[in-house]
Amino acid sequence: MSDTEEMFLRLSQVLDIIPLSRSCWWKGCKEGKYPTPLKIGARTTVWRAFEIQELVARLSGGKGENGESRK
C-alpha cells in the first residue's frame, strides 16, 4: 500500500476526532462548514481522511470561519 493511497473515515471515526453530535456534524456538512461526505454504498458514507485532518488544523489554528483570527 502506497502513502499516496487515499484513506477514508466513517462517521464514528470522524466524531472520535471532532467531538460533535451526529446532528451537528450533518448540519455542518449540509451548510458547507465541514467536508462533503462520499456515499460509497447504499448505507455507507465516508469522508476523506486528509480533509478531516485539514479541518482539524484549521479549527485548532485559531482561525474563524471567515479565515479571520480570533481575538
C-alpha contacts under 8 A as a table, 3 or more apart, distances in Angstrom:
res1	aa1	res2	aa2	distance
1	M	5	E	6.95
2	S	5	E	5.51
6	E	48	R	7.26
6	E	49	A	7.67
7	M	48	R	6.18
7	M	49	A	5.57
7	M	50	F	7.76
8	F	46	V	5.89
8	F	47	W	5.48
8	F	48	R	4.71
8	F	49	A	5.18
9	L	13	Q	5.78
9	L	14	V	6.25
9	L	46	V	5.33
9	L	47	W	5.25
9	L	48	R	6.36
9	L	49	A	5.85
10	R	13	Q	5.33
10	R	14	V	6.35
10	R	45	T	6.51
10	R	46	V	4.73
10	R	47	W	6.58
11	L	14	V	5.04
11	L	15	L	6.16
11	L	45	T	7.38
11	L	46	V	6.62
11	L	47	W	7.72
12	S	15	L	5.17
12	S	16	D	6.25
13	Q	16	D	5.07
13	Q	17	I	6.65
14	V	17	I	5.27
14	V	18	I	6.06
14	V	47	W	7.96
14	V	52	I	7.33
15	L	18	I	4.83
15	L	19	P	5.29
15	L	20	L	6.12
15	L	21	S	7.54
15	L	22	R	7.62
16	D	19	P	6.12
18	I	56	V	7.51
20	L	24	C	6.23
20	L	25	W	6.19
21	S	24	C	5.21
21	S	25	W	6.22
22	R	25	W	5.13
22	R	26	W	6.19
23	S	26	W	5.19
23	S	27	K	6.08
24	C	27	K	5.11
24	C	28	G	6.17
25	W	28	G	5.13
25	W	29	C	6.26
25	W	34	Y	7.56
26	W	29	C	5.01
26	W	30	K	6.18
27	K	30	K	5.09
27	K	31	E	6.18
28	G	31	E	5.05
28	G	32	G	6.08
28	G	33	K	4.94
28	G	34	Y	5.46
29	C	32	G	5.14
29	C	33	K	5.85
29	C	34	Y	4.69
29	C	35	P	6.09
29	C	36	T	5.98
29	C	37	P	7.52
30	K	33	K	7.70
31	E	34	Y	7.78
32	G	35	P	6.97
32	G	36	T	7.40
33	K	65	E	7.86
34	Y	55	L	7.29
35	P	47	W	7.17
35	P	51	E	6.38
35	P	52	I	7.12
35	P	55	L	7.84
36	T	47	W	7.08
37	P	45	T	6.37
37	P	46	V	5.73
37	P	47	W	5.08
37	P	48	R	7.95
38	L	45	T	5.56
38	L	46	V	5.26
38	L	47	W	5.98
39	K	42	A	7.49
39	K	43	R	7.93
39	K	44	T	6.02
39	K	45	T	4.50
39	K	46	V	6.51
40	I	44	T	5.67
40	I	45	T	5.97
40	I	46	V	7.21
41	G	44	T	4.79
41	G	45	T	7.10
47	W	51	E	7.37
47	W	52	I	7.30
48	R	51	E	5.40
48	R	52	I	6.64
49	A	52	I	5.18
49	A	53	Q	6.25
50	F	53	Q	4.94
50	F	54	E	6.13
51	E	54	E	5.02
51	E	55	L	6.18
52	I	55	L	4.99
52	I	56	V	6.23
53	Q	56	V	5.14
53	Q	57	A	6.21
54	E	57	A	5.05
54	E	58	R	6.10
55	L	58	R	5.04
55	L	59	L	6.04
56	V	59	L	5.11
56	V	60	S	5.96
57	A	60	S	5.23
57	A	61	G	5.76
58	R	61	G	5.11
58	R	62	G	7.27
58	R	63	K	6.38
59	L	62	G	6.32
59	L	63	K	6.41
59	L	64	G	7.59
60	S	63	K	7.56
62	G	69	S	6.04
62	G	70	R	6.02
63	K	66	N	7.66
63	K	67	G	5.24
63	K	68	E	5.50
63	K	69	S	4.72
63	K	70	R	6.04
64	G	67	G	5.15
64	G	68	E	5.21
64	G	69	S	5.98
64	G	70	R	6.08
65	E	68	E	7.24
